[in-house]
């Protein structure tokens, strides 16, 4: 009887500890593509920023210019709402730091460092897209629906 009670107590303690972890807002999957002058952009850093959100969502485009957003974990998506979108592709002489969603916290830190340094970092894309103040790119992420966005960048 005593061992059964202790086993039940350990289960309750474990549940309480797991339940007290960091809570994140609800996220929905978001994907899309980036093109520049009609061609897919490889290695572009895409950031979705919603006013009041705890974190921005980010991605790096693949060989076809496609992306899937990550906020707290790989491909977990973005918060629902209107977002300002930035897109930058640092040149080789830029920051030299590539973003990878494999380590969401490290990639997020890199994305935020990139965004903070955007005026000083040279981009292979027009500078207006790299700065949230000048980017005219927006996305309305909804709770239901495809949430697939294509950004056709022009000079």
Backbone as CSV, one residue per row, in Angstrom:
resi,resn,N_x,N_y,N_z,CA_x,CA_y,CA_z,C_x,C_y,C_z
1,UNK,0.821,-1.186,0.000,0.000,0.000,0.000,0.869,1.255,0.000
2,UNK,1.930,1.242,0.837,2.804,2.401,0.925,3.524,2.652,-0.399
3,UNK,3.974,1.587,-1.071,4.686,1.748,-2.340,3.743,2.263,-3.428
4,UNK,2.487,1.855,-3.375,1.509,2.347,-4.336,1.279,3.846,-4.128
5,UNK,1.198,4.276,-2.891,1.027,5.687,-2.574,2.231,6.499,-3.057
6,UNK,3.453,5.973,-2.801,4.661,6.671,-3.232,4.723,6.761,-4.753
7,UNK,4.339,5.713,-5.444,4.314,5.730,-6.910,3.343,6.775,-7.419
8,UNK,2.167,6.839,-6.819,1.169,7.834,-7.207,1.687,9.241,-6.910
9,UNK,2.358,9.427,-5.786,2.914,10.739,-5.425,3.955,11.182,-6.444
10,UNK,4.809,10.261,-6.893,5.823,10.611,-7.896,5.177,11.006,-9.212
11,UNK,4.109,10.336,-9.582,3.401,10.687,-10.816,2.832,12.095,-10.702
12,UNK,2.247,12.431,-9.563,1.699,13.779,-9.354,2.799,14.840,-9.387
13,UNK,3.923,14.552,-8.759,5.039,15.504,-8.752,5.553,15.726,-10.172
14,UNK,5.727,14.648,-10.924,6.207,14.771,-12.305,5.230,15.573,-13.154
15,UNK,3.941,15.325,-12.973,2.929,16.069,-13.730,2.962,17.543,-13.367
16,UNK,3.145,17.843,-12.100,3.202,19.246,-11.665,4.422,19.942,-12.244
17,UNK,5.552,19.266,-12.258,6.775,19.861,-12.797,6.632,20.096,-14.293
18,UNK,6.138,19.123,-15.019,5.970,19.278,-16.451,4.937,20.351,-16.772
19,UNK,3.934,20.469,-15.969,2.892,21.463,-16.192,3.343,22.874,-15.897
20,UNK,4.453,23.041,-15.207,4.926,24.369,-14.834,5.990,24.893,-15.782
21,UNK,6.194,24.238,-16.903,7.201,24.682,-17.867,6.756,25.966,-18.541
22,UNK,7.605,26.500,-19.416,7.261,27.757,-20.077,6.042,27.572,-20.972
23,UNK,5.148,28.520,-20.927,3.974,28.434,-21.787,4.191,29.351,-22.979
24,UNK,3.737,28.914,-24.116,3.886,29.665,-25.345,2.497,29.967,-25.887
25,UNK,2.373,31.049,-26.651,1.073,31.325,-27.274,0.763,30.259,-28.320
26,UNK,-0.499,30.154,-28.666,-0.895,29.206,-29.707,-0.309,29.654,-31.041
27,UNK,0.227,28.708,-31.774,0.831,28.980,-33.071,0.124,28.169,-34.139
28,UNK,0.161,28.647,-35.366,-0.392,27.914,-36.502,0.701,27.781,-37.561
29,UNK,0.688,26.688,-38.320,1.705,26.508,-39.362,1.617,27.612,-40.415
30,UNK,2.779,28.106,-40.825,2.868,29.130,-41.863,4.006,28.749,-42.799
31,UNK,3.721,28.817,-44.088,4.744,28.515,-45.082,4.625,29.507,-46.228
32,UNK,5.555,29.420,-47.145,5.495,30.315,-48.282,6.725,30.230,-49.142
33,UNK,6.892,31.256,-49.969,8.027,31.308,-50.876,8.423,32.755,-51.104
34,UNK,9.691,32.941,-51.459,10.220,34.265,-51.777,10.876,34.199,-53.146
35,UNK,10.505,35.167,-54.004,11.155,35.295,-55.304,11.671,36.723,-55.440
36,UNK,12.700,36.897,-56.245,13.228,38.220,-56.571,13.405,38.262,-58.074
37,UNK,12.751,39.221,-58.688,12.741,39.345,-60.147,12.324,38.034,-60.803
38,UNK,11.343,37.357,-60.190,10.765,36.142,-60.743,11.522,34.859,-60.460
39,UNK,12.656,34.940,-59.757,13.452,33.741,-59.467,13.422,33.438,-57.971
40,UNK,13.432,32.145,-57.586,13.450,31.786,-56.165,14.701,32.346,-55.477
41,UNK,14.525,32.814,-54.247,15.646,33.333,-53.466,16.086,32.246,-52.485
42,UNK,17.325,31.808,-52.618,17.892,30.772,-51.756,18.603,31.438,-50.588
43,UNK,18.351,30.965,-49.366,19.067,31.463,-48.190,18.599,32.804,-47.666
44,UNK,17.407,33.228,-48.035,16.873,34.490,-47.505,16.333,34.271,-46.096
45,UNK,16.530,35.255,-45.240,16.017,35.210,-43.876,14.670,35.932,-43.856
46,UNK,13.622,35.184,-43.543,12.254,35.708,-43.531,11.818,35.820,-42.078
47,UNK,11.316,37.008,-41.697,10.863,37.228,-40.321,9.459,37.802,-40.333
48,UNK,8.559,37.192,-39.551,7.194,37.684,-39.362,7.124,38.272,-37.957
49,UNK,6.713,39.555,-37.850,6.620,40.222,-36.553,5.201,40.737,-36.334
50,UNK,4.552,40.247,-35.283,3.206,40.693,-34.930,3.318,41.633,-33.732
51,UNK,2.605,42.755,-33.746,2.654,43.663,-32.603,2.238,42.947,-31.319
52,UNK,3.022,43.095,-30.282,2.704,42.513,-28.988,3.069,41.047,-28.832
53,UNK,3.548,40.406,-29.898,3.929,38.988,-29.790,5.218,38.869,-28.986
54,UNK,5.331,37.776,-28.232,6.516,37.548,-27.402,7.772,37.369,-28.247
55,UNK,7.621,36.792,-29.418,8.743,36.527,-30.311,8.298,36.646,-31.748
56,UNK,9.241,36.961,-32.603,8.982,36.940,-34.037,9.112,35.501,-34.533
57,UNK,8.485,35.211,-35.648,8.646,33.915,-36.305,9.661,34.103,-37.430
58,UNK,10.439,33.070,-37.744,11.504,33.219,-38.725,11.681,31.942,-39.529
59,UNK,12.369,32.094,-40.643,12.704,30.951,-41.489,13.839,31.361,-42.411
60,UNK,14.454,30.368,-43.009,15.446,30.570,-44.056,14.925,29.826,-45.276
61,UNK,14.934,30.494,-46.421,14.408,29.863,-47.627,15.337,28.765,-48.128
62,UNK,14.725,27.739,-48.722,15.487,26.606,-49.244,15.880,26.846,-50.702
63,UNK,16.340,25.818,-51.380,16.816,25.922,-52.763,15.720,26.343,-53.742
64,UNK,14.460,26.164,-53.360,13.336,26.568,-54.211,12.726,27.885,-53.746
65,UNK,13.349,28.542,-52.766,12.826,29.792,-52.241,11.689,29.610,-51.252
66,UNK,11.451,28.371,-50.825,10.331,28.079,-49.920,10.777,28.127,-48.465
67,UNK,9.813,28.406,-47.577,10.101,28.468,-46.144,8.940,27.947,-45.328
68,UNK,9.246,27.563,-44.080,8.262,27.192,-43.058,8.695,27.914,-41.791
69,UNK,7.789,28.679,-41.196,8.145,29.511,-40.047,8.336,28.718,-38.761
70,UNK,9.261,29.213,-37.959,9.546,28.675,-36.623,9.513,29.840,-35.632
71,UNK,8.942,29.596,-34.452,8.942,30.618,-33.407,9.645,30.096,-32.164
72,UNK,9.130,29.031,-31.574,9.744,28.443,-30.377,10.413,27.110,-30.679
73,UNK,10.033,26.477,-31.777,10.598,25.199,-32.186,10.552,25.096,-33.697
74,UNK,11.222,24.133,-34.240,11.315,23.967,-35.686,9.941,23.791,-36.320
75,UNK,9.638,24.649,-37.285,8.403,24.600,-38.084,7.124,24.672,-37.249
76,UNK,7.175,25.295,-36.059,5.962,25.364,-35.233,5.011,26.474,-35.650
77,UNK,5.435,27.381,-36.528,4.533,28.383,-37.075,4.661,29.753,-36.440
78,UNK,3.557,30.502,-36.504,3.519,31.883,-36.017,2.214,32.131,-35.282
79,UNK,2.156,33.228,-34.531,0.931,33.598,-33.839,-0.076,34.118,-34.863
80,UNK,-1.346,33.994,-34.537,-2.417,34.504,-35.385,-2.415,36.024,-35.301
81,UNK,-2.618,36.673,-36.430,-2.717,38.132,-36.467,-1.973,38.719,-37.652
82,UNK,-1.970,40.052,-37.696,-1.276,40.765,-38.759,0.205,40.865,-38.434
83,UNK,1.019,40.630,-39.436,2.469,40.632,-39.260,3.128,41.581,-40.261
84,UNK,4.171,42.256,-39.813,5.079,42.931,-40.723,6.121,41.890,-41.088
85,UNK,6.448,41.802,-42.366,7.373,40.779,-42.846,8.641,41.448,-43.357
86,UNK,9.780,40.916,-42.954,11.049,41.369,-43.506,11.741,40.198,-44.190
87,UNK,12.509,40.528,-45.217,13.268,39.521,-45.956,14.642,40.109,-46.238
88,UNK,15.675,39.384,-45.851,17.043,39.821,-46.107,17.886,38.627,-46.511
89,UNK,18.857,38.898,-47.345,19.827,37.860,-47.715,21.205,38.499,-47.607
90,UNK,21.844,38.310,-46.436,23.150,38.947,-46.245,24.164,38.472,-47.285
91,UNK,24.976,39.408,-47.753,26.050,39.048,-48.671,27.137,38.328,-47.892
92,UNK,28.053,37.729,-48.580,29.148,37.014,-47.930,29.946,37.930,-47.014
93,UNK,30.041,39.216,-47.358,30.798,40.136,-46.513,29.941,40.691,-45.379
94,UNK,28.677,40.269,-45.325,27.786,40.735,-44.256,28.115,40.063,-42.941
95,UNK,27.097,39.670,-42.202,27.307,39.108,-40.874,28.024,37.764,-40.920
96,UNK,27.874,37.036,-42.024,28.519,35.738,-42.135,27.871,34.672,-41.276
97,UNK,26.793,35.003,-40.594,26.144,34.060,-39.691,24.864,33.564,-40.339
98,UNK,24.845,32.313,-40.718,23.662,31.738,-41.334,22.696,31.284,-40.249
99,UNK,21.404,31.415,-40.538,20.386,30.967,-39.605,19.962,29.554,-39.964
100,UNK,19.776,28.740,-38.967,19.266,27.392,-39.170,18.200,27.124,-38.125
101,UNK,17.023,26.654,-38.544,15.978,26.384,-37.561,16.229,25.136,-36.730
102,UNK,17.351,24.440,-36.925,17.631,23.239,-36.139,17.721,23.552,-34.652
103,UNK,18.256,24.694,-34.298,18.318,25.142,-32.911,17.509,26.427,-32.850
104,UNK,16.236,26.327,-32.500,15.315,27.458,-32.584,15.796,28.666,-31.787
105,UNK,16.327,28.463,-30.586,16.775,29.599,-29.788,17.974,30.289,-30.425
106,UNK,18.921,29.523,-30.924,20.097,30.114,-31.564,19.696,30.817,-32.859
107,UNK,18.815,30.200,-33.624,18.367,30.810,-34.867,17.572,32.076,-34.596
108,UNK,16.755,32.063,-33.544,16.000,33.255,-33.184,16.947,34.375,-32.787
109,UNK,17.953,34.070,-31.977,18.933,35.083,-31.563,19.654,35.654,-32.777
110,UNK,20.000,34.789,-33.730,20.665,35.254,-34.948,19.746,36.156,-35.762
111,UNK,18.468,35.786,-35.852,17.513,36.600,-36.607,17.337,37.971,-35.970
112,UNK,17.245,38.010,-34.654,17.067,39.289,-33.969,18.332,40.150,-34.067
113,UNK,19.492,39.527,-33.998,20.746,40.267,-34.170,20.817,40.831,-35.584
114,UNK,20.396,40.030,-36.549,20.374,40.474,-37.944,19.423,41.655,-38.103
115,UNK,18.244,41.572,-37.505,17.267,42.652,-37.619,17.778,43.935,-36.964
116,UNK,18.443,43.812,-35.828,18.968,44.989,-35.135,20.096,45.637,-35.929
117,UNK,20.849,44.846,-36.659,21.994,45.365,-37.405,21.650,45.648,-38.861
118,UNK,20.381,45.540,-39.245,20.014,45.606,-40.656,20.562,46.813,-41.401
119,UNK,20.655,48.018,-40.815,21.214,49.111,-41.598,22.686,48.884,-41.955
120,UNK,23.436,48.163,-41.131,24.864,47.971,-41.364,25.167,46.734,-42.203
121,UNK,24.204,45.838,-42.354,24.445,44.589,-43.069,24.036,44.760,-44.523
122,UNK,24.901,44.378,-45.423,24.597,44.446,-46.846,23.757,43.232,-47.215
123,UNK,22.737,43.475,-48.023,21.846,42.412,-48.444,21.862,42.315,-49.955
124,UNK,21.704,41.109,-50.469,21.619,40.907,-51.911,20.247,41.320,-52.444
125,UNK,19.325,41.633,-51.546,17.983,42.072,-51.921,17.860,43.562,-51.608
126,UNK,16.862,44.241,-52.178,16.687,45.656,-51.859,16.563,45.878,-50.343
127,UNK,17.265,46.887,-49.845,17.350,47.163,-48.405,15.994,47.399,-47.757
128,UNK,15.035,47.921,-48.504,13.743,48.232,-47.893,13.067,46.994,-47.303
129,UNK,13.316,45.813,-47.884,12.674,44.592,-47.403,13.280,44.078,-46.093
130,UNK,14.488,44.515,-45.769,15.183,44.023,-44.568,14.819,44.798,-43.314
131,UNK,14.167,45.937,-43.447,13.864,46.803,-42.311,12.354,46.845,-42.079
132,UNK,11.926,46.535,-40.883,10.491,46.522,-40.561,9.849,47.892,-40.767
133,UNK,10.635,48.955,-40.662,10.082,50.311,-40.839,9.805,50.636,-42.303
134,UNK,10.526,49.999,-43.210,10.367,50.330,-44.623,9.783,49.195,-45.465
135,UNK,9.733,47.996,-44.909,9.183,46.874,-45.663,7.688,47.082,-45.874
136,UNK,7.260,46.896,-47.108,5.825,46.992,-47.382,5.177,45.603,-47.412
137,UNK,5.922,44.611,-46.925,5.411,43.245,-46.896,4.622,42.998,-45.619
138,UNK,3.425,42.443,-45.763,2.594,42.106,-44.610,1.963,40.738,-44.836
139,UNK,1.506,40.140,-43.752,0.810,38.856,-43.832,-0.214,38.795,-42.713
140,UNK,-1.406,38.347,-43.028,-2.448,38.145,-42.030,-2.565,36.646,-41.777
141,UNK,-1.994,36.193,-40.662,-2.018,34.777,-40.296,-3.345,34.501,-39.595
142,UNK,-4.078,33.506,-40.088,-5.396,33.192,-39.543,-5.379,31.866,-38.792
143,UNK,-6.357,31.706,-37.892,-6.449,30.488,-37.092,-6.816,29.281,-37.951
144,UNK,-7.516,29.514,-39.046,-7.854,28.417,-39.949,-7.508,28.867,-41.363
145,UNK,-7.182,27.930,-42.180,-6.809,28.272,-43.552,-5.400,27.825,-43.852
146,UNK,-4.974,28.102,-45.076,-3.683,27.598,-45.550,-2.493,28.343,-44.959
147,UNK,-2.607,29.648,-44.726,-1.486,30.454,-44.232,-0.226,30.201,-45.053
148,UNK,-0.387,30.320,-46.345,0.735,30.172,-47.274,0.885,31.502,-48.020
149,UNK,2.077,32.082,-47.918,2.319,33.414,-48.457,3.464,33.378,-49.459
150,UNK,3.271,34.089,-50.573,4.317,34.240,-51.559,4.684,35.711,-51.630
151,UNK,5.980,35.980,-51.521,6.477,37.351,-51.578,7.320,37.495,-52.838
152,UNK,6.792,38.262,-53.803,7.489,38.508,-55.065,8.183,39.863,-54.946
153,UNK,9.473,39.829,-54.629,10.238,41.050,-54.408,10.677,41.634,-55.751
154,UNK,10.689,42.967,-55.798,11.117,43.684,-56.990,12.169,44.714,-56.602
155,UNK,13.019,45.110,-57.566,14.063,46.112,-57.257,13.473,47.446,-56.807
